[in-house]
Amino acid sequence: MTETPDLHLRLSRHLPASPEEVFDAYTDPEQQKIWFSILDEQPGIVEIETDLRVGGTQTAVWGPSRDHLFRETQTFLEIDRPHRLVTEAVGSSPDGSTMTTHVEVTFAPDGDGTLVTVVQRGFPAPEMRDFFAHEVWVGALDRIEAFLRR
């Protein structure tokens, strides 16, 4: 798929923890392995490796079985713990399709918690952007929230 720079999403969510706790839950592979599947009835497969430094990568592989895996590799472009994280994300689905996007996540103090804001650019089609806005990010933030509340 080709990148379309003008297709982007922006969303925000209040999470019930400090910016440091939310940033760490978002970036630490051991915490990610927990929240990634925290709302699932069946555990599935979750493998995550992270080299949290500018130029480093995080690779996540997940899915219900070895025959049906999603993969995403993010290259860290900017890291300002616990305020901001900027990555280039390359994702692939079990059908072999791939997509590259630019992701900026900010973590701002917000009362008794943190306001997480996500801006993701470069979607190949409005339908893919909408899927990420209404499914992917909502699901990820729901899982992180459940992890933080446990």
Secondary structure, DSSP 4 states (H G I P E B T S, - for coil): ----TT-EEEEEEEESS-HHHHHHHHH-HHHHHHHTTTT-SS--EEEEEE--STT-EEEEEEEEETTEEEEEEEEEEEEETTTEEEEEEEEE-TTS-EEEEEEEEEEEEETTEEEEEEEEE--SSHHHHHHIIIIIHHHHHHHHHHHHH-
